């Protein structure tokens, strides 16, 4: 079995090193990740300049592009490595609810899924580095089951690990995506030249009114697994649009 690993935090992140270490217990592993932090780039491609891939001293490969670029470069230039599974992460910070629309971590897994390869995106709801032992156990448990079973069709799973110690994890729970749209608060500041510039900062508060969401389950100490689909069609509104179109003539 062969596992391709990517992320959006860059090839030097602690999360991707841990993910590669755990995955190596189950399969032959290759890491192809961005050269620098690409958080929030979603599924973007680099179309305005050429890309190159290099091998670092730690054995990982890095690309001067986005997570989506990395998946394409890996799959189309490395004839000796055809992955059976793609892993993305472990992201430093959660990717829950509306975050999946912006996440480069989820985007890498999504691109593999679009190309017919099962893909899992891992994130930990923490940036302090205190809970890597929890992340390691969660990833190992999930991969042991995934690698032992053959999926009937490619899957795209978004997995979030809670910021608790190993003994405090309550288990694993399937969860729906919650809602937490970014506030997009704009923080102004002045450049050394006196120009007004802006940081986009902060995220909105999670909607905790629904107890079956990833936000609530993760807060309760569960590792959440959310199966994702890419069909954005609003089926409930097909009839409404059809009614709108009635009697409209070209």
C-alpha positions in Angstrom: 0.0 0.0 0.0 1.2 3.5 -0.8 0.1 6.7 1.0 0.6 10.2 -0.3 0.6 13.0 2.3 0.1 16.7 1.9 -1.0 19.7 4.1 -1.4 23.5 3.9 1.0 24.4 6.8 4.1 23.6 4.8 6.5 20.7 4.7 8.3 21.7 7.9 5.2 21.6 10.1 5.0 19.4 13.2 1.7 18.1 12.1 2.8 16.6 8.8 5.9 15.0 10.4 3.6 13.3 12.9 1.2 12.2 10.2 4.0 10.7 8.1 5.4 8.9 11.1 2.1 7.2 11.9 1.3 6.4 8.3 4.6 4.8 7.8 3.5 2.1 10.2 0.9 1.0 7.6 2.3 1.7 4.2 5.0 3.2 2.0 4.8 6.9 2.5 5.6 9.9 0.4 5.2 13.5 1.5 4.6 16.3 -1.1 3.6 19.6 0.6 3.8 23.3 0.0 7.1 25.1 0.5 5.4 27.7 2.8 2.2 28.2 4.8 -0.8 28.1 2.5 -3.6 28.2 5.0 -6.9 29.5 3.7 -6.1 29.1 0.0 -8.9 26.5 -0.5 -8.8 24.7 -3.8 -6.8 27.3 -5.7 -4.4 26.5 -8.5 -1.2 28.4 -9.4 -1.7 29.4 -13.0 0.5 32.6 -13.3 3.9 31.0 -12.8 5.6 27.7 -13.2 6.0 25.2 -10.3 9.0 23.2 -9.2 9.4 20.3 -6.8 12.4 19.7 -4.6 13.4 17.2 -2.0 14.3 18.4 1.4 16.9 17.0 3.8 14.1 15.4 5.9 13.1 13.3 2.8 9.9 15.3 2.2 9.2 16.9 -1.2 8.0 20.4 -1.4 6.4 22.5 -4.1 6.3 26.3 -4.5 2.5 26.3 -4.7 -0.8 25.5 -3.1 -2.0 22.2 -1.6 -4.0 21.5 -4.8 -0.8 22.1 -6.8 1.0 19.6 -4.7 -1.5 16.9 -5.3 -1.4 17.4 -9.1 2.4 17.6 -9.2 2.7 14.4 -7.1 0.2 12.5 -9.2 1.4 13.6 -12.6 5.2 13.7 -12.2 6.0 10.8 -9.9 5.5 7.7 -12.0 7.0 5.5 -9.4 4.5 6.4 -6.7 0.8 5.8 -7.3 -1.0 6.3 -4.0 -3.9 4.1 -2.8 -4.8 6.7 -0.1 -4.1 10.4 0.4 -3.8 12.0 3.8 -3.8 15.7 4.5 -2.7 17.4 7.7 -2.4 17.3 10.6 -3.6 20.9 10.4 -2.6 23.2 13.3 -6.2 24.3 14.2 -9.6 22.9 13.5 -11.3 22.7 10.2 -15.0 22.5 11.1 -18.2 23.8 9.7 -17.8 26.6 7.1 -14.0 26.3 7.5 -14.0 23.5 4.9 -14.7 26.0 2.2 -11.5 27.9 2.9 -9.2 25.1 4.2 -6.2 24.2 2.2 -6.0 21.0 4.3 -9.4 19.9 3.1 -8.6 21.1 -0.4 -5.7 18.7 -0.8 -7.9 15.8 0.2 -10.7 17.0 -2.0 -8.4 17.1 -5.1 -7.3 13.5 -4.5 -11.0 12.5 -4.1 -11.9 14.2 -7.4 -9.2 12.1 -9.0 -10.7 8.9 -7.6 -8.4 8.4 -4.6 -9.8 7.9 -1.1 -8.7 10.9 1.1 -8.7 11.9 4.7 -8.1 15.4 6.1 -6.9 15.6 9.7 -6.9 18.6 11.9 -6.4 19.2 15.6 -8.4 21.9 17.4 -5.3 23.4 19.0 -2.3 25.5 18.1 -0.3 25.2 21.3 1.3 21.8 20.5 0.2 20.3 23.8 -1.9 17.5 22.4 0.2 15.8 19.7 -0.1 12.5 21.7 -3.9 12.7 21.3 -3.5 13.4 17.6 -1.1 10.5 17.2 -3.4 8.0 18.8 -6.5 9.2 16.8 -4.7 9.0 13.5 -3.3 5.6 14.3 -6.7 4.2 15.2 -8.4 5.6 12.1 -5.6 4.5 9.7 -5.6 1.0 11.2 -9.2 0.6 10.4 -9.0 2.3 7.0 -6.0 0.3 5.8 -7.6 -3.0 6.9 -10.8 -2.4 5.0 -11.2 -1.8 1.3 -13.6 1.0 0.6 -16.3 0.2 -2.0 -15.8 3.7 -3.5 -13.5 6.7 -2.8 -14.3 8.6 0.4 -13.6 12.2 1.5 -13.5 12.4 5.3 -12.9 15.5 7.4 -11.5 14.5 10.8 -11.1 16.9 13.7 -9.2 15.9 16.9 -10.2 17.6 20.2 -7.7 19.6 22.3 -7.7 17.3 25.3 -5.3 14.8 26.7 -5.4 11.2 25.6 -7.3 10.0 28.6 -9.9 12.7 28.2 -11.0 11.7 24.7 -14.6 10.5 24.7 -14.4 8.4 21.6 -15.2 8.8 17.9 -18.4 10.4 16.5 -19.9 10.9 13.1 -20.9 14.6 12.9 -22.5 17.0 10.5 -20.8 20.2 9.5 -21.7 23.0 11.8 -22.0 26.7 11.1 -19.4 29.4 11.9 -19.1 31.8 9.1 -16.0 34.1 9.3 -16.7 37.5 10.7 -14.1 38.8 8.3 -13.4 41.7 10.7 -11.0 44.1 9.2 -8.1 45.3 11.3 -6.5 48.5 9.9 -2.9 49.6 10.5 -0.4 51.9 8.9 2.6 50.8 7.0 6.0 52.5 7.5 5.2 54.7 4.5 1.9 55.8 6.1 -0.3 53.7 3.9 -3.5 52.4 5.4 -3.4 48.5 5.2 -5.6 45.8 6.5 -5.5 42.4 8.1 -8.5 40.0 7.8 -8.8 38.5 11.2 -11.1 36.5 13.4 -13.7 33.9 12.9 -17.3 34.0 14.0 -18.8 32.1 16.9 -19.9 28.6 16.3 -23.6 27.8 16.2 -24.1 25.5 19.2 -27.9 25.2 18.8 -27.5 21.9 17.0 -26.0 19.1 19.1 -25.2 16.8 16.1 -22.5 19.0 14.6 -18.7 18.8 14.6 -18.4 21.9 16.8 -20.5 20.4 19.6 -19.1 16.9 19.4 -15.5 18.1 19.3 -16.0 20.5 22.3 -17.4 17.5 24.2 -14.1 15.6 23.6 -14.9 13.5 20.6 -12.8 12.9 17.5 -15.3 13.9 14.8 -15.5 12.3 11.4 -17.6 14.1 8.7 -18.0 12.5 5.3 -18.0 15.2 2.7 -19.6 15.4 -0.8 -18.9 17.9 -3.5 -22.4 18.2 -5.1 -23.4 21.8 -4.3 -26.8 21.5 -6.0 -29.6 22.7 -3.8 -32.1 20.0 -4.6 -34.8 21.6 -2.4 -34.9 24.6 -4.7 -35.0 22.8 -8.0 -38.8 23.0 -8.0 -38.7 26.7 -7.1 -36.4 27.5 -9.9 -38.5 25.4 -12.3 -41.6 27.4 -11.3 -39.7 30.6 -11.8 -38.8 29.5 -15.4 -42.4 28.7 -16.3 -43.7 30.8 -19.2 -40.4 32.5 -19.8 -39.8 32.7 -23.5 -36.5 33.2 -25.3 
